[in-house]
Amino acid sequence: MSATEWYAHKSLGEGLYWIQEKFFESSNRANIWLLRGSHQDVVIDTGLGLRSLPDYINTRGLLGDDPQRKNPILAIATHAHFDHSGGLHQFEQVGVHSAEVDALANGDNFETVTWLSDREIVQAPWPGWRAREYRVNAVQPTHILQEGDVINLGDRQLKVLHMPGHSRGSICLHDGDNKMLFSGDVVYDGAMIDWLPTSRVSDYVSSCERLVGLVDSEQVDQVMPGHYHTFGAKRLHHIASGYIDRAGTCPARFSTFAWRTLAGLALRASNTRGVC
């Protein structure tokens, strides 16, 4: 299967494209965002990496034909989990938060929580492909991101917001001028996952408090999440404040503990740490 068959995209205007992996039918299917800039183009999250994302972008002409654009695409992972980082190795420039650099550089499929089943891939990317053989390839990040870093695209800037909780290195990218937030798995319109081995509920509460603050200060109008559909500021406030309210309850604490224990056992059984 070619890259042009594997992916599909939709233009959202002003140089923003929403790309998805058509044959990955799962709640784990991550949104891939391509944002064009006057001097630098950025891909935010890269999916599983089963087919070449750069080939798809180039073949579909999503970068246009600008002879002044000389910088290679910068691929940024909002966090290291497999559904977001699997295609990073296909790019020359790779960015991730400092807390998850080692996980990617070492091909640590425990920390990338690699967990994929055959039923989620409804059409194999090549003959004989099996989910049990899938691993996130090791990649050495070229851009080690920290809270407050600014990624300059030329005509727009993205500010790095370190928002741990779902994972230790989770980030959002904030386009303040356009009041747009690329949120990764920090927040999306679905059940927020705080029970993975490197999740931490107290951090997640703090991150959600920051999200509420962004809405209250009118810094966000639109959210481009890591999964599912886009949504606005009112919905962001509702999701983030709802998590804060639920996180400290006894049922929530027990559920998180139980799921974290099960997830850790399952991931250790299926992935050898440090081996890609």
VEXBA-590888 format. One record per residue (C-alpha): residue in three letters; x, y, z. Coordinates in nm, 4 decimals, always signed. Layout:
<pts>
{pt ALA,{X,Y,Z}}
...
</pts>
This chain:
<pts>
{pt MET,{+0.0000,+0.0000,+0.0000}}
{pt SER,{+0.1325,+0.3434,-0.0923}}
{pt ALA,{+0.1450,+0.6441,+0.1353}}
{pt THR,{-0.1204,+0.8164,-0.0729}}
{pt GLU,{-0.3553,+0.5273,-0.0016}}
{pt TRP,{-0.2750,+0.5029,+0.3692}}
{pt TYR,{-0.3369,+0.8681,+0.4604}}
{pt ALA,{-0.6134,+1.1186,+0.3958}}
{pt HIS,{-0.6258,+1.4901,+0.4680}}
{pt LYS,{-0.8555,+1.7867,+0.4966}}
{pt SER,{-0.7572,+2.1501,+0.4560}}
{pt LEU,{-0.8786,+2.3735,+0.7392}}
{pt GLY,{-0.7536,+2.6905,+0.5748}}
{pt GLU,{-0.4633,+2.9287,+0.6357}}
{pt GLY,{-0.1999,+2.6602,+0.5834}}
{pt LEU,{-0.3436,+2.4081,+0.8314}}
{pt TYR,{-0.4102,+2.0470,+0.7314}}
{pt TRP,{-0.5681,+1.7649,+0.9310}}
{pt ILE,{-0.4177,+1.4285,+0.8308}}
{pt GLN,{-0.5360,+1.0838,+0.9422}}
{pt GLU,{-0.4397,+0.7214,+0.8871}}
{pt LYS,{-0.7429,+0.5826,+0.7033}}
{pt PHE,{-0.6950,+0.2157,+0.7870}}
{pt PHE,{-0.6148,+0.2625,+1.1567}}
{pt GLU,{-0.9666,+0.2357,+1.2980}}
{pt SER,{-0.9330,+0.2803,+1.6713}}
{pt SER,{-0.9796,+0.5343,+1.9475}}
{pt ASN,{-0.5978,+0.5317,+1.9513}}
{pt ARG,{-0.5803,+0.6828,+1.6027}}
{pt ALA,{-0.4081,+1.0156,+1.6528}}
{pt ASN,{-0.4688,+1.3343,+1.4625}}
{pt ILE,{-0.1733,+1.4546,+1.2567}}
{pt TRP,{-0.1516,+1.8293,+1.2021}}
{pt LEU,{+0.0498,+1.9987,+0.9274}}
{pt LEU,{+0.0965,+2.3718,+0.9781}}
{pt ARG,{+0.2667,+2.5730,+0.7071}}
{pt GLY,{+0.4736,+2.8786,+0.7858}}
{pt SER,{+0.6487,+3.1354,+0.5706}}
{pt HIS,{+0.9933,+2.9987,+0.6705}}
{pt GLN,{+0.9267,+2.6733,+0.8542}}
{pt ASP,{+0.6615,+2.4022,+0.8221}}
{pt VAL,{+0.5677,+2.1871,+1.1202}}
{pt VAL,{+0.4049,+1.8467,+1.1562}}
{pt ILE,{+0.2486,+1.8009,+1.4985}}
{pt ASP,{+0.2364,+1.4297,+1.5821}}
{pt THR,{+0.3131,+1.1664,+1.3200}}
{pt GLY,{+0.0883,+0.8645,+1.3740}}
{pt LEU,{+0.2126,+0.5060,+1.3620}}
{pt GLY,{+0.4700,+0.5547,+1.0882}}
{pt LEU,{+0.3590,+0.2503,+0.8887}}
{pt ARG,{+0.3771,+0.4439,+0.5626}}
{pt SER,{+0.5884,+0.7486,+0.4749}}
{pt LEU,{+0.4217,+1.0668,+0.5950}}
{pt PRO,{+0.6775,+1.2930,+0.4199}}
{pt ASP,{+0.6047,+1.1128,+0.0918}}
{pt TYR,{+0.2339,+1.1721,+0.1365}}
{pt ILE,{+0.2810,+1.5413,+0.2152}}
{pt ASN,{+0.5049,+1.5922,-0.0861}}
{pt THR,{+0.3015,+1.3812,-0.3285}}
{pt ARG,{-0.0191,+1.5629,-0.2354}}
{pt GLY,{+0.1526,+1.8988,-0.2759}}
{pt LEU,{+0.0596,+2.0155,+0.0724}}
{pt LEU,{+0.3708,+2.2333,+0.0989}}
{pt GLY,{+0.3066,+2.4110,-0.2314}}
{pt ASP,{+0.5884,+2.5082,-0.4628}}
{pt ASP,{+0.7792,+2.7830,-0.2835}}
{pt PRO,{+1.1482,+2.7998,-0.3832}}
{pt GLN,{+1.2232,+3.0182,-0.0770}}
{pt ARG,{+1.1220,+2.7432,+0.1679}}
{pt LYS,{+1.4551,+2.5775,+0.2450}}
{pt ASN,{+1.4126,+2.4305,+0.5932}}
{pt PRO,{+1.3100,+2.0653,+0.6209}}
{pt ILE,{+0.9794,+1.9967,+0.7936}}
{pt LEU,{+1.0059,+1.9982,+1.1729}}
{pt ALA,{+0.8139,+1.7033,+1.3211}}
{pt ILE,{+0.7085,+1.7594,+1.6809}}
{pt ALA,{+0.5611,+1.4935,+1.9065}}
{pt THR,{+0.3235,+1.6273,+2.1698}}
{pt HIS,{+0.4411,+1.3251,+2.3678}}
{pt ALA,{+0.6236,+0.9982,+2.3064}}
{pt HIS,{+0.3318,+0.7525,+2.2932}}
{pt PHE,{+0.3360,+0.5214,+1.9912}}
{pt ASP,{+0.0265,+0.6588,+1.8184}}
{pt HIS,{+0.1887,+1.0044,+1.8086}}
{pt SER,{+0.5591,+0.9266,+1.7708}}
{pt GLY,{+0.5691,+0.6259,+1.5375}}
{pt GLY,{+0.6530,+0.8323,+1.2291}}
{pt LEU,{+0.9139,+1.0634,+1.3816}}
{pt HIS,{+1.2035,+0.8611,+1.2388}}
{pt GLN,{+1.0919,+0.9591,+0.8868}}
{pt PHE,{+1.1894,+1.3257,+0.9404}}
{pt GLU,{+1.5239,+1.5071,+0.9495}}
{pt GLN,{+1.4146,+1.7472,+1.2226}}
{pt VAL,{+1.2424,+1.6047,+1.5293}}
{pt GLY,{+1.1254,+1.7811,+1.8440}}
{pt VAL,{+1.0016,+1.6451,+2.1777}}
{pt HIS,{+1.0007,+1.7601,+2.5388}}
{pt SER,{+1.3225,+1.6934,+2.7285}}
{pt ALA,{+1.1473,+1.4530,+2.9674}}
{pt GLU,{+1.0877,+1.2039,+2.6853}}
{pt VAL,{+1.4034,+1.2392,+2.4772}}
{pt ASP,{+1.5583,+0.9226,+2.6195}}
{pt ALA,{+1.2460,+0.7149,+2.5549}}
{pt LEU,{+1.2614,+0.8001,+2.1854}}
{pt ALA,{+1.6391,+0.7825,+2.1512}}
{pt ASN,{+1.6448,+0.4373,+2.3134}}
{pt GLY,{+1.3414,+0.2990,+2.1335}}
{pt ASP,{+1.1766,+0.2348,+2.4704}}
{pt ASN,{+0.8476,+0.0721,+2.3707}}
{pt PHE,{+0.7418,+0.0489,+2.7348}}
{pt GLU,{+0.7400,+0.4264,+2.7756}}
{pt THR,{+0.5913,+0.4772,+2.4300}}
{pt VAL,{+0.3127,+0.2427,+2.5559}}
{pt THR,{+0.3213,+0.0488,+2.2302}}
{pt TRP,{+0.0017,-0.1562,+2.2240}}
{pt LEU,{-0.1473,-0.2343,+1.8852}}
{pt SER,{-0.3790,-0.5134,+1.7710}}
{pt ASP,{-0.4503,-0.6618,+1.4290}}
{pt ARG,{-0.8188,-0.5674,+1.4525}}
{pt GLU,{-0.7286,-0.1962,+1.4700}}
{pt ILE,{-0.5564,-0.2108,+1.1305}}
{pt VAL,{-0.8402,-0.2910,+0.8917}}
{pt GLN,{-0.6150,-0.3133,+0.5867}}
{pt ALA,{-0.2528,-0.4230,+0.6218}}
{pt PRO,{+0.0080,-0.1699,+0.5046}}
{pt TRP,{+0.1985,-0.4528,+0.3341}}
{pt PRO,{+0.1494,-0.8289,+0.2843}}
{pt GLY,{+0.2159,-1.0309,+0.5958}}
{pt TRP,{+0.2146,-0.7343,+0.8346}}
{pt ARG,{+0.1244,-0.8254,+1.1940}}
{pt ALA,{+0.0547,-0.5913,+1.4832}}
{pt ARG,{+0.2597,-0.7980,+1.7274}}
{pt GLU,{+0.5725,-0.7070,+1.5285}}
{pt TYR,{+0.5085,-0.3325,+1.5442}}
{pt ARG,{+0.7550,-0.1188,+1.7375}}
{pt VAL,{+0.8327,+0.2522,+1.7536}}
{pt ASN,{+1.1695,+0.3038,+1.5864}}
{pt ALA,{+1.4386,+0.4778,+1.7868}}
{pt VAL,{+1.5018,+0.8379,+1.6801}}
{pt GLN,{+1.7383,+1.1024,+1.8140}}
{pt PRO,{+1.5516,+1.4321,+1.8610}}
{pt THR,{+1.7205,+1.7361,+1.7094}}
{pt HIS,{+1.5058,+1.9841,+1.9031}}
{pt ILE,{+1.4797,+1.9288,+2.2797}}
{pt LEU,{+1.1830,+2.1331,+2.3929}}
{pt GLN,{+1.1183,+2.3052,+2.7244}}
{pt GLU,{+0.8394,+2.5121,+2.8773}}
{pt GLY,{+0.8264,+2.8559,+2.7157}}
{pt ASP,{+1.0246,+2.7715,+2.4010}}
{pt VAL,{+0.8973,+2.9464,+2.0891}}
{pt ILE,{+0.8971,+2.7691,+1.7525}}
{pt ASN,{+0.9227,+3.0367,+1.4857}}
{pt LEU,{+0.7496,+2.9506,+1.1591}}
{pt GLY,{+0.8082,+3.2965,+1.0171}}
{pt ASP,{+0.4581,+3.4365,+0.9971}}
{pt ARG,{+0.3382,+3.2585,+1.3099}}
{pt GLN,{+0.4842,+3.1322,+1.6345}}
{pt LEU,{+0.4066,+2.8316,+1.8500}}
{pt LYS,{+0.4805,+2.8487,+2.2215}}
{pt VAL,{+0.5633,+2.5263,+2.4058}}
{pt LEU,{+0.3495,+2.4662,+2.7151}}
{pt HIS,{+0.4695,+2.1737,+2.9284}}
{pt MET,{+0.1495,+2.0051,+3.0473}}
{pt PRO,{+0.2403,+1.6762,+3.2201}}
{pt GLY,{-0.0129,+1.4320,+3.3569}}
{pt HIS,{-0.1060,+1.2053,+3.0688}}
{pt SER,{+0.2682,+1.1508,+3.0302}}
{pt ARG,{+0.5674,+1.3199,+3.1886}}
{pt GLY,{+0.6664,+1.5025,+2.8701}}
{pt SER,{+0.3254,+1.5996,+2.7343}}
{pt ILE,{+0.3105,+1.9430,+2.5723}}
{pt CYS,{+0.0635,+2.1744,+2.4079}}
{pt LEU,{+0.1638,+2.4138,+2.1311}}
{pt HIS,{-0.0066,+2.7526,+2.1570}}
{pt ASP,{-0.0503,+2.9881,+1.8621}}
{pt GLY,{-0.1312,+3.2940,+2.0678}}
{pt ASP,{-0.1915,+3.5317,+1.7774}}
{pt ASN,{-0.4576,+3.3026,+1.6339}}
{pt LYS,{-0.5781,+3.1736,+1.9750}}
{pt MET,{-0.5251,+2.8157,+1.8635}}
{pt LEU,{-0.4101,+2.5298,+2.0867}}
{pt PHE,{-0.2606,+2.2037,+1.9589}}
{pt SER,{-0.3259,+1.9958,+2.2671}}
{pt GLY,{-0.2038,+1.6432,+2.1959}}
{pt ASP,{-0.3425,+1.4100,+2.4621}}
{pt VAL,{-0.3401,+1.6735,+2.7332}}
{pt VAL,{-0.7038,+1.7308,+2.6439}}
{pt TYR,{-0.9452,+1.5977,+2.3848}}
{pt ASP,{-1.3197,+1.5401,+2.3774}}
{pt GLY,{-1.3137,+1.1927,+2.5284}}
{pt ALA,{-1.2086,+1.0028,+2.8408}}
{pt MET,{-0.8772,+1.1480,+2.9561}}
{pt ILE,{-0.6183,+0.8812,+3.0360}}
{pt ASP,{-0.4274,+0.9261,+3.3618}}
{pt TRP,{-0.3517,+0.5640,+3.4441}}
{pt LEU,{-0.0540,+0.4805,+3.2245}}
{pt PRO,{+0.2845,+0.3979,+3.3830}}
{pt THR,{+0.4211,+0.7537,+3.3504}}
{pt SER,{+0.0893,+0.9316,+3.4136}}
{pt ARG,{+0.0472,+1.1390,+3.7273}}
{pt VAL,{-0.2905,+1.2659,+3.8448}}
{pt SER,{-0.1571,+1.5588,+4.0480}}
{pt ASP,{+0.0315,+1.6865,+3.7422}}
{pt TYR,{-0.2775,+1.6377,+3.5279}}
{pt VAL,{-0.4860,+1.8475,+3.7680}}
{pt SER,{-0.2277,+2.1275,+3.7491}}
{pt SER,{-0.2251,+2.1090,+3.3701}}
{pt CYS,{-0.6043,+2.1274,+3.3584}}
{pt GLU,{-0.5942,+2.4303,+3.5859}}
{pt ARG,{-0.3637,+2.5951,+3.3302}}
{pt LEU,{-0.6103,+2.5075,+3.0534}}
{pt VAL,{-0.8946,+2.6681,+3.2458}}
{pt GLY,{-0.6757,+2.9738,+3.2914}}
{pt LEU,{-0.6097,+2.9970,+2.9183}}
{pt VAL,{-0.9843,+3.0029,+2.8550}}
{pt ASP,{-1.0591,+3.2498,+3.1339}}
{pt SER,{-0.7934,+3.4860,+2.9971}}
{pt GLU,{-0.9368,+3.4477,+2.6443}}
{pt GLN,{-0.6158,+3.3062,+2.4993}}
{pt VAL,{-0.7798,+3.0078,+2.3248}}
{pt ASP,{-1.0667,+3.0006,+2.0767}}
{pt GLN,{-0.9989,+2.6683,+1.9026}}
{pt VAL,{-0.8447,+2.3383,+2.0145}}
{pt MET,{-0.6762,+2.0983,+1.7727}}
{pt PRO,{-0.6607,+1.7827,+1.9877}}
{pt GLY,{-0.4627,+1.4612,+1.9648}}
{pt HIS,{-0.7766,+1.2537,+1.9041}}
{pt TYR,{-1.1292,+1.3020,+1.7733}}
{pt HIS,{-1.2659,+1.6355,+1.6522}}
{pt THR,{-1.1751,+1.9975,+1.7131}}
{pt PHE,{-1.3663,+2.2031,+1.9667}}
{pt GLY,{-1.3870,+2.5515,+2.1107}}
{pt ALA,{-1.3066,+2.7368,+2.4307}}
{pt LYS,{-1.6343,+2.6633,+2.6085}}
{pt ARG,{-1.5915,+2.2885,+2.5602}}
{pt LEU,{-1.2261,+2.3096,+2.6673}}
{pt HIS,{-1.3279,+2.4774,+2.9916}}
{pt HIS,{-1.5947,+2.2121,+3.0541}}
{pt ILE,{-1.3581,+1.9173,+2.9929}}
{pt ALA,{-1.0687,+2.0574,+3.1974}}
{pt SER,{-1.2789,+2.1726,+3.4926}}
{pt GLY,{-1.4674,+1.8417,+3.4914}}
{pt TYR,{-1.1419,+1.6499,+3.5227}}
{pt ILE,{-1.0324,+1.8676,+3.8148}}
{pt ASP,{-1.3617,+1.8029,+3.9939}}
{pt ARG,{-1.3453,+1.4247,+3.9459}}
{pt ALA,{-0.9758,+1.3603,+3.9995}}
{pt GLY,{-0.9770,+1.3756,+4.3782}}
{pt THR,{-1.2750,+1.1484,+4.4386}}
{pt CYS,{-1.2304,+0.8021,+4.5896}}
{pt PRO,{-1.3770,+0.6133,+4.2887}}
{pt ALA,{-1.1445,+0.8011,+4.0531}}
{pt ARG,{-0.8364,+0.7264,+4.2650}}
{pt PHE,{-0.9208,+0.3569,+4.2896}}
{pt SER,{-0.9933,+0.3287,+3.9170}}
{pt THR,{-0.6664,+0.5006,+3.8286}}
{pt PHE,{-0.4663,+0.2700,+4.0554}}
{pt ALA,{-0.6316,-0.0425,+3.9140}}
{pt TRP,{-0.5880,+0.0590,+3.5513}}
{pt ARG,{-0.2266,+0.1672,+3.6048}}
{pt THR,{-0.1426,-0.1697,+3.7584}}
{pt LEU,{-0.3027,-0.3613,+3.4717}}
{pt ALA,{-0.1489,-0.1366,+3.2064}}
{pt GLY,{+0.1983,-0.1741,+3.3535}}
{pt LEU,{+0.1738,-0.5521,+3.3619}}
{pt ALA,{+0.0413,-0.5711,+3.0055}}
{pt LEU,{+0.3048,-0.3367,+2.8648}}
{pt ARG,{+0.5903,-0.5144,+3.0397}}
{pt ALA,{+0.4674,-0.8448,+2.9028}}
{pt SER,{+0.4523,-0.7175,+2.5451}}
{pt ASN,{+0.7537,-0.4868,+2.5347}}
{pt THR,{+1.1121,-0.5293,+2.6462}}
{pt ARG,{+1.2375,-0.1954,+2.7754}}
{pt GLY,{+1.5048,-0.0327,+2.5668}}
{pt VAL,{+1.4519,-0.2583,+2.2668}}
{pt CYS,{+1.2837,-0.1223,+1.9546}}
</pts>
